[in-house]
């Protein structure tokens, strides 16, 4: 097993004068020093943050940032107030509920920290509907328009991604030499079977195929999948087609 030192961190606690203090241990793997957690900082393990005092300050800070970020994004959406309230109650709660299950943050503390922010936004929305005419002022007339807009946005994003992807492989083919192509073939032939299978599987999962393309985007776009062509080329030489 290969240990990635850059993916590791070390956290040390020692006893001094009947008290436990944090220190920075010097641990080496293959003559490389494992990165040390700064004094007073915490490390994350299985989603939970641990520090010397076993406090939840980092979780509270992350929850506040996440909450404010979601609130601001929902507030900027061109939606009717009642739809925003639905997003607050369904989407926002699901995003923060998992953090509450892995920490010891009490509901009282959580409510105290977010009470003013929640009431300020919701009261503003309610004031619009209660003191003014309830006019549907958002840009979408019905649910079909919303789905159509989201679908068009995803289609455009994926199409731009495929164009960039095609340009990337075009540059490889254009600038590669015959010696490079033969080197690619010889190197992959000497790879262990498990590593070769992993690389082919990774490429297949990274590039769009006919199946993955038909699942999430418009069927009218004439896109030729890359993955089957690239997988086939891995057994001979670096030959990739694109559109």
Secondary structure per residue as TSV (DSSP state, phi and psi in degrees):
chain	resnum	aa	ss	phi	psi
A	1	X	-	360.0	132.9
A	2	X	-	-93.5	126.8
A	3	X	-	-95.5	122.1
A	4	X	-	-85.8	105.2
A	5	X	G	-63.2	-36.1
A	6	X	G	-69.2	-13.3
A	7	X	G	-97.2	-0.1
A	8	X	-	-107.0	166.8
A	9	X	-	-153.8	153.5
A	10	X	B	-120.3	141.8
A	11	X	-	-136.2	122.6
A	12	X	E	-120.5	143.2
A	13	X	E	-131.7	131.7
A	14	X	E	-135.1	161.7
A	15	X	E	-97.9	131.8
A	16	X	E	-143.2	120.0
A	17	X	T	55.2	50.1
A	18	X	T	63.9	14.0
A	19	X	E	-125.1	149.0
A	20	X	E	-93.5	128.8
A	21	X	E	-128.0	157.3
A	22	X	E	-90.2	141.5
A	23	X	E	-141.3	171.2
A	24	X	-	-106.4	101.7
A	25	X	-	-72.1	154.3
A	26	X	-	-106.5	98.9
A	27	X	-	-116.2	134.3
A	28	X	E	-119.6	142.0
A	29	X	E	-131.0	118.3
A	30	X	T	54.5	44.4
A	31	X	T	63.5	20.4
A	32	X	E	-115.4	131.8
A	33	X	E	-75.3	126.7
A	34	X	-	-70.3	131.0
A	35	X	-	-54.4	136.0
A	36	X	B	-103.5	141.7
A	37	X	-	-70.9	132.8
A	38	X	-	-65.0	152.0
A	39	X	T	-62.5	131.9
A	40	X	T	88.0	-10.8
A	41	X	-	-91.8	172.2
A	42	X	-	-121.4	164.9
A	43	X	E	-122.6	156.1
A	44	X	E	-106.0	132.3
A	45	X	E	-140.6	121.2
A	46	X	T	53.8	40.5
A	47	X	T	88.1	-15.0
A	48	X	E	-106.3	144.7
A	49	X	E	-96.3	134.7
A	50	X	E	-122.1	134.1
A	51	X	-	-132.8	-175.8
A	52	X	T	-63.1	-39.6
A	53	X	T	-89.9	0.9
A	54	X	-	53.4	43.7
A	55	X	-	-93.8	170.3
A	56	X	-	-112.9	24.5
A	57	X	H	-63.1	-39.6
A	58	X	H	-67.1	-39.6
A	59	X	H	-64.1	-41.6
A	60	X	H	-62.3	-42.4
A	61	X	H	-64.3	-42.5
A	62	X	H	-67.0	-36.9
A	63	X	H	-65.1	-41.2
A	64	X	H	-62.5	-44.3
A	65	X	H	-64.9	-43.3
A	66	X	H	-63.9	-43.1
A	67	X	H	-61.9	-49.4
A	68	X	H	-65.2	-34.7
A	69	X	H	-66.0	-44.9
A	70	X	H	-66.9	-41.2
A	71	X	H	-59.2	-45.5
A	72	X	H	-66.6	-37.4
A	73	X	H	-67.6	-43.0
A	74	X	H	-64.9	-39.3
A	75	X	H	-64.1	-29.0
A	76	X	H	-84.8	-10.8
A	77	X	S	-69.9	140.4
A	78	X	-	-80.1	64.5
A	79	X	-	-119.1	158.0
A	80	X	-	-66.6	147.8
A	81	X	H	-52.8	-37.7
A	82	X	H	-66.7	-31.7
A	83	X	H	-72.6	-32.6
A	84	X	H	-65.8	-39.5
A	85	X	H	-64.2	-37.2
A	86	X	H	-63.2	-39.7
A	87	X	H	-65.6	-39.0
A	88	X	I	-60.2	-45.1
A	89	X	I	-77.6	-28.8
A	90	X	I	-102.8	-51.5
A	91	X	I	-77.2	-46.1
A	92	X	I	-63.3	-44.5
A	93	X	H	-63.1	-40.2
A	94	X	H	-67.0	-27.8
A	95	X	H	-75.1	-31.0
A	96	X	H	-103.9	-11.2
A	97	X	H	-66.4	-36.6
A	98	X	H	-64.4	-38.4
A	99	X	H	-62.1	-30.6
A	100	X	H	-76.3	-20.6
A	101	X	H	-81.5	-23.4
A	102	X	H	-100.3	-2.5
A	103	X	S	-121.6	173.0
A	104	X	-	-103.3	23.5
A	105	X	-	-68.4	125.4
A	106	X	-	-78.3	154.6
A	107	X	H	-65.1	-32.1
A	108	X	H	-63.4	-45.8
A	109	X	H	-65.1	-40.6
A	110	X	H	-64.1	-44.3
A	111	X	H	-65.7	-37.6
A	112	X	H	-64.9	-39.3
A	113	X	H	-71.9	-33.1
A	114	X	H	-108.2	0.1
A	115	X	H	-60.0	-49.2
A	116	X	H	-65.0	-40.9
A	117	X	H	-66.0	-42.2
A	118	X	H	-65.2	-49.2
A	119	X	H	-63.3	-36.6
A	120	X	H	-62.6	-45.0
A	121	X	H	-72.5	-45.0
A	122	X	H	-68.7	-40.1
A	123	X	H	-62.7	-35.8
A	124	X	H	-64.6	-40.2
A	125	X	H	-67.7	-42.0
A	126	X	H	-66.3	-33.9
A	127	X	H	-65.6	-31.7
A	128	X	H	-65.7	-42.4
A	129	X	H	-81.6	-24.1
A	130	X	H	-92.1	-31.9
A	131	X	H	-104.7	-7.0
A	132	X	S	-128.4	172.2
A	133	X	-	-69.1	135.4
A	134	X	-	-81.3	82.0
A	135	X	-	-104.7	134.3
A	136	X	-	-73.6	98.7
A	137	X	-	-102.6	-0.7
A	138	X	S	-75.4	169.8
A	139	X	S	-79.4	-11.4
A	140	X	-	-101.5	132.4
A	141	X	S	-87.0	-31.2
A	142	X	S	-153.3	179.4
A	143	X	H	-65.9	-31.9
A	144	X	H	-63.9	-38.4
A	145	X	H	-65.5	-37.0
A	146	X	H	-64.2	-48.2
A	147	X	H	-63.2	-38.3
A	148	X	H	-65.1	-41.3
A	149	X	H	-65.7	-43.6
A	150	X	H	-63.4	-40.3
A	151	X	H	-65.8	-42.6
A	152	X	H	-63.7	-38.0
A	153	X	H	-65.0	-42.7
A	154	X	H	-67.0	-39.2
A	155	X	H	-61.8	-43.7
A	156	X	H	-65.7	-40.3
A	157	X	H	-64.2	-44.8
A	158	X	H	-69.0	-36.1
A	159	X	H	-65.3	-41.8
A	160	X	H	-63.5	-37.1
A	161	X	H	-64.9	-40.9
A	162	X	H	-68.8	-36.6
A	163	X	H	-63.5	-43.7
A	164	X	H	-64.5	-38.4
A	165	X	H	-64.8	-42.3
A	166	X	H	-64.6	-38.4
A	167	X	H	-64.4	-36.2
A	168	X	H	-62.8	-49.0
A	169	X	H	-71.4	-28.9
A	170	X	H	-63.6	-40.5
A	171	X	H	-64.8	-38.4
A	172	X	H	-62.2	-46.9
A	173	X	H	-66.5	-40.2
A	174	X	H	-66.8	-39.6
A	175	X	H	-95.1	-9.3
A	176	X	-	-79.8	151.1
A	177	X	-	-105.5	170.6
A	178	X	H	-64.6	-33.9
A	179	X	H	-66.5	-36.0
A	180	X	H	-65.9	-41.0
A	181	X	H	-62.7	-42.7
A	182	X	H	-68.0	-34.5
A	183	X	H	-65.3	-41.1
A	184	X	H	-58.6	-45.1
A	185	X	H	-64.6	-42.6
A	186	X	H	-70.0	-37.0
A	187	X	H	-66.6	-46.6
A	188	X	H	-67.7	-26.2
A	189	X	H	-71.3	-22.9
A	190	X	T	-95.0	-2.3
A	191	X	S	-69.3	144.6
A	192	X	-	-59.1	150.8
A	193	X	H	-59.7	-41.0
A	194	X	H	-67.0	-37.5
A	195	X	H	-70.6	-40.2
A	196	X	H	-62.5	-44.5
A	197	X	H	-62.7	-37.0
A	198	X	H	-65.5	-43.3
A	199	X	H	-65.5	-41.3
A	200	X	H	-65.1	-42.2
A	201	X	H	-65.2	-37.9
A	202	X	H	-64.3	-42.6
A	203	X	H	-64.3	-42.6
A	204	X	H	-61.1	-37.7
A	205	X	H	-77.3	-25.1
A	206	X	H	-82.3	-39.7
A	207	X	S	-91.9	149.8
A	208	X	-	-70.6	139.2
A	209	X	-	-111.9	174.3
A	210	X	H	-61.1	-36.2
A	211	X	H	-70.3	-49.9
A	212	X	H	-67.1	-32.0
A	213	X	H	-67.6	-41.0
A	214	X	H	-73.8	-19.3
A	215	X	H	-75.0	-35.4
A	216	X	H	-121.9	-5.1
A	217	X	S	-133.8	179.7
A	218	X	-	-67.9	138.6
A	219	X	T	-79.9	-12.0
A	220	X	T	-81.1	-16.2
A	221	X	S	-75.4	124.8
A	222	X	-	-81.1	75.1
A	223	X	-	-105.4	128.2
A	224	X	-	-91.3	125.4
A	225	X	-	-64.8	145.2
A	226	X	S	-87.9	-36.4
A	227	X	H	-57.3	-48.6
A	228	X	H	-60.7	-38.0
A	229	X	H	-66.7	-42.7
A	230	X	H	-70.6	-38.6
A	231	X	H	-62.7	-40.0
A	232	X	H	-66.8	-37.0
A	233	X	H	-71.1	-22.1
A	234	X	T	-65.0	-20.5
A	235	X	T	-88.0	-7.6
A	236	X	T	-129.6	-72.4
A	237	X	-	-152.3	176.0
A	238	X	-	-81.6	85.7
A	239	X	-	-127.4	114.8
A	240	X	-	-128.6	133.4
A	241	X	-	-101.4	154.4
A	242	X	-	-149.3	166.7
A	243	X	-	-118.8	360.0
